[in-house]
Structure formats: structure tokens, C-alpha cells
């Protein structure tokens, strides 16, 4: 990576003052992250301020974030609100979402659910998924009602609010829950999974599985185990529940014999269905059956060569076999194919090599921390 001095950075500021606000915003990000220069929040703030004053909506939103969080400056919610509003009024959906959050929580402004809805709706209309989810949650918790929305919107622009929540089927909630889960929004995912099985108990087994996984991420091992048991009571042939239960029993509770029974249950459920299996090769790996695990995994990769999840599963399998170099190659392939970085960060399947230097290098390469 090329480096540059603060004197060179000042020349970028001079360019920005002549109207090239995008260059100085890039410079701000460099200072914020320490890309090519020593990390310096105060200099990042200066750069964002210049670009924001030139009217660049992205910089205005990022500058607001720095004032909100106190990075490079004392926290100042009045200035944060000012710059979020400037950016939002230009139509930047991230800033509109943030204004919705401020009004929703009453942070720096008086709590106002309808103003929150107004800005969420602005962002949602541009396809901002998080804003759409937040509207769903406001309706779910009765913070706003369909009548409120109808009163807010003119007849020409009104949409039936039932399409926002009440028209959703259980499968819609599960799909949204999975998307939230894979993006790391675990609390919102929990709301969706709960909503799914309340609407249709037939989906309860899968919802309990996902809820158990979230509790395991939170290190609530006993609660995760109870949720696994609830899921198994609903559907005794769902192999993934047994795999998760086995991992909790072995890794967290030290119950090797009980865990082995769970892994063998996975094999029994998916025996003879290798190309349709989800857990067979992983269970084999955890039982030390290397040849069977590799054979099953190779069949899955041949059957689904364009599925990033299969390559991630291969990484987990080789990780369980303690073959880290091979696991890392498959992990990098899965990331390049678009597999969720949040899941990689939290999934117990990566735990055996999570603390290795090479694993950290891959995470830093593909998922560096962002300033907003």
C-alpha cells in the first residue's frame, strides 16, 4: 500500500477546497482506518468537515457519525443531528436511516415515532433493507399502527400497511431472519424467528435451531441446548439440530460421549443422501472419519460448484480435522464467492483456527473495520 505524509494530505485538502470533495473523503477514510497513514481521528474529522462543507452527502453522514460517537472530537449530538439532516435531505439513505434511529430512540432529540417512521420510510423507499426491517419492528411492537401510517401519508402515496408486516407469511419472516442473521443483526433476527413460529408452528423446529445458534454465539450454552431440545421435539429428523447440540455438548460442556451420540445421529439421518446432506460430512469430521468426510464433501462440491456455502462447509470440515491450510484455502474461496463475513466471524465452526495468524490475516484482508 502506498503511504503519504500529512503534508501531502494537506495538498489533497487544497484540491478538495477547489471542489473535489470525493478525494478528501477518501483521505478521511484513510486517516480513520490508518490506510497508508498513521490512524488519526482528528485529521479524519478535518477531512470529513471539508468535504461535508462542500456538500458531499456521504461525507456529511460520516462526519455526523464522528460527532455522535466522539471520534476525534467530543461527542456533540447537536452537530451529529445537523449533519445527518444535511445528508438525509440530499437523499442519502444511510443518513435517513440514522435520523430514523435517533428519533426512534430519542437520542439527542425528543423521541418521536412518526418522525422516525418518516425517515425510515424515505430510506426504505430507496431499498434500504435495515430501514424496511425497522418499520416492520415498529409495527410488530405497536409503536406505530396502520392507522398512523395512513394518516401520515397522502392518499396518492398511501400503501396498505399490511404489506409491511401483517401480510407477511411465516416463510417471509424466516427469510428475513436468515438475512439478518447472516448480516450479524442477531437481535432483529430473533424477533423474526419468533414471529415465524408464532404464525405457523410447523416452522418452529427451524426457528428453534436458529435461536439456539444465536444463544450459542452469545455464550448462553445452557439456553442454546434447551432450544435444541425444543427443536428436536418438534422435528426429530432435522440433522442440523443434532450437529449443533453435539457441538455444544462437546465444546462447551465437555460431554464427549453425549456429543458423539449426536454426531452419529446426524450420520444415521443423512446416510445414503450424500448429495442432499447438510451435516453428514461435518459429523464425519467431528467423529474423526476423515476419508468419509472428504468423500462426502467432494460430492457436495461437485453437485453445487457455485454455492459459496459448500466451500465454507468444506473449510469447517477441514478445520474440524485440524487441516488448517486446506481449511483456509476453502475459507478464502467461500469469501470470494460472497459468503457472509459476519457468520465467519461468529460461527463455532471456525473456532479451532480462529486464533491463528493466517485466519486473522484473511479476516483483515476481506473484512476490514469500517468508519460507519
N, C-alpha and C positions, 0 to 999 in steps of 0.2 A: 504493500500500500504506500502511495506517495505521501510524504509529510510536507507541511508548510509551516512557516513561522507566523507569529502573531503580526509581524509587520506585513507579511503577505496577506494575512487575513484582513488587515486594515484596508488593503487595496481592494479587496472584494467588497468591503463596506462602501468604499468610494464608488465602485461600479453600481452597487445597489442604490445609492443616492441618486444615480442618474436614471434609475428606472428598472434595473434588472433584479427584481425582488426574489426571483427564484434562486439565483446564485447565492444570495445571502441567506436564504432559508436553508439551502444545502450546507452552507457553512455553519449555521446554527446547529443543525443536526450533528455535524462533525464534532463541534465543541461539546454538545450534550453527551454524545456517546463516547467521545475520545477516539474517533476515527481519524487517524493520521495526525492528530494533535493531542496534546495533553487535555484530558477531560477538564472542562471549566464551565460550570453552570452560569457564572456571571457573564462570561463572554457569549455564551449561547443566548442568554437573555438579551444582551445588547443587540445581537444579530437579529433575533426574532422581533425585537422592538422596531428596528429599522424597516424590516420587511412588512411588518404589520402596519406601520405608519404609511407605507406606500400602497396599502390597500389589499395586500395579498391575504386571501381568506384562510389559507392553510396556516400561514404564519400567525395570524390573529388567534386562531384556535390553539395553536401550540403555546403562544405567549400566555393566553388565558390559563392554560394548564400549569404553567410555571408559577403564575401568581396564586393559583388555587392550592398548589402543593408546597409552595415555599422553596422552590429550587432556584438558587442563585439570587434570591430576594426574599424578604419577609413575606409571609402569607398575606394576601390582600384580596378578599373576596369581592370587594367593590370593583377593583380593576379586572379581576377574573371575569366577573359578570359583564363588564363593559366590553371586553374583547370577545367574549363568546357571542354577545349580541351582535357586534360588528360583523363577525364571521357568519353568524346564522342569517342575518339579514341579506347577505350576499348569496344565500342558498347553500352553504356548505353543510352537508347533512350531519357530519360529526359534531359540529358546534350546535346544531339544532338539537341533537340527541343530548348533549351535555346541558343545554338550557333546560330541557325536559327533566333531567335528573335533578338539577338544582331546585327547580320549582317542586318537584315531587317530594324531595327530602327536606325542603325548607332550609337549604344550605346557602347562607349569605343573602337570602331573600325570604319573604314570607311564603310559607307553604301554600300552594295553590294548585289543586289537582287539574283544574280545567286549563290553566296556563301550561301546566306540564303536558297535558294531552295535546294542546295546540302545537307545541314544538315537537313532541313525539310524532304527531301526525305529519308535520312538514317533512321530517326525516323519513318516516315510513313511506310516504308517497314517492320518495326517490329510491326506494328499495332497501333502505337501511333495516336489516333484519332485527337488530337489537331494539330499535325503536318499535317495530311491529310487536316484538315479544313483550316489551314493557306495556304497551297498550293492552295486550291480552291479560297481563298480570293485574293491571288496574281494574279491568272488568272482573277478573276472577275474584279479587278481594273486595269488590264492591266499592272501590274508591271513586269510580265514576260509573254511571249507568248508561244504558242505551238512550234513555230519555235525555240525559245530559248531553250526549253526543248529538242527538237530533236537534236539540236547542242551540247547540254551538254552531252547527253547520247550516248553511242556507239550503233551501230545497233543491236548488240546481246541483249542489255539490254533495248532498247527503248520500251516504251509503248506509245500507242496513247494517247496524252494528252487530247483528247476529253473525255476520260473516267474519267478524273479528274473533269471536270466541264461541258463542253458543252453537254456531253451525259446525264447529269442528268435531270430527269423529275421534274416537279413541286412537285410531291409527295416525291421525294428524298430530295428536299430542305426542305420540311415541316418536314420530319422525322429527318433530321439533325438539323433543327431549334429547334424541340422539345427536342432533346437530349442536345443541347447547353443550352436551357432554363432551363432544369432540373438540369444542372450542374452549373448554375449561370453565364454562359457566355452570358450575355444579349445582348451586342452589336453585337457579332457574330450571335446570334440568329436573331436579327433584319435584318441583311444582308440576311440571308437565307429566312426569311419570305417575304422580299421584292422581292427577286429573284423568289420565288414561284409564287406570284400573277402576276408578270411581264410575266412569261412564260405561265400561264394559269389563266385567270381571274375567272374561276369557283372556285378557291381556295381562292379568295380574302376575303370572309366572315370570314374564319377561321384565315387567316393571320392578318386581322384587329383585331380580338379578341385577338390573342396572342400579337400583338404590343400594343394594349390598356393595356393589363395586365402589360407589361414591363414599359410603361409610368406611370402606377399607382404605380409600385414599386419605380420608380424614383420620386414620388410625383408630377408628372405633370398631375394633375387631370383633368383640362380642356381639355388638348390634348388627354388624355385617353378617356374622354367622347365623343369627336369628332370622335375618331377611332371606338368606339362602334356604333355610329350613322352610320358611313360608312359601318360597317359590317352588321348592321340591314337592311340598304338599299339594300345590296346585297342578304341577305337571312333572311327573316322576321320570319322564324320558327326555328332559331338556339337559343335554350333556354339559353345557356351559356352566350350569349351576353347580354341578359336581366338581368341575375343574376349579372354580373359584373357591368352593368350600374346602377342597383339598389344599389349596394354596394357603388359605387362612389357617387351617389346622396345622399344617407343617411349618410354615414360615413364622407365624405369629404365636401360635400356642404350643408348638413343639410336639404335636401329637402325630408322630410319623406313621404309626400303624393305621390310625383312622384316616389319615391323608391318603395312604396307599389304597385303601378301600375305595375312596372317592375316585382316584385316578383309574382304577380298574373298572369302576362303574362306567366311566367315560368310554373305555375300550369296548365294553360289552354293548353299550348303546350304539356305537358307531362302527362296530365290526362289520366288514363287508360293504361299507358305504363310503369308502375312502374319498371318492371324488365329491361326495356331498357332505363330508365331515367338516367340523369346525375345530374339534378338540382332540381328535384321535392321535395325531402326530405329536401334539403338545403333551398329552398324557403319557405317550410312549417315552418321550424325552425325560419327563419327570420320574418315570419308573426305571430309567437307565437302559431302555430298549432302543439303542441308538440306530441300528440298522432298520428296524421297523419305522422309527420316527422319520428318518431321512427318506426312506422309500415313500411313505405316505405324504410327506411334504413335497417331494418332487412331483408326485401325481397331481397334487393340488396346483402347483405352479404350472404344470403342463395344461391342466384343464382351464385355468384362469390366468393367462400370462399378462393380462393388462390390469389386474386387480392389485392395487397397492397394498391392501390388507394382507394378501397372501405372502408378500415379501416381508411385511412386518412380522407376520406369524412365523416365517422362517427365521427371522432374527431372534424372536423369542425362543424358538425351539433350540437353535444353536447356542443361545445364551444359557438355557437350562442344561445343555450338555457341556457347558463350560468351554465351548469352542468360540472364543470371543472374536477372533479375527474374522472368521466366517460370518458370525452374527453381525458384526459391524458393517461388513460389505452389504449384507441384505438390508440392514437398517438404513444405510445411506441410499440404497436403491428405492426403498419404500418412500423415503422423504422426497426424493427427486420426482417420484410419481404422484406426490401430493398427499401422502398420509399425514394425519393430524399431529402437529408438533406437541400440542397440549397432552394428547394421550401418551406420547412417548415420554414426556416429562413426568407423568404421574403413574404410568402403568407398572404394576408389580412385576410384569414380565421382563422388564429391563433391570430389575434390582441387582442381579448378580454382577453386572458390569457397570452399574451406574456410577460408581466412584472411580472408574478407571480414567486415565488421562485421555485416551483416544475417544471414549464416549463423550467426555466434556468438549473435546475439540469439534466433534460432529455437531453437537448442540449449538455451540457458539457459531459455527460456520453457517448453519441453516436457520437459526432462530435467535439472532442477537436481540438484546432488550431494546425496546422502542421508547422514545421520549413521550409518547402519547398513546 
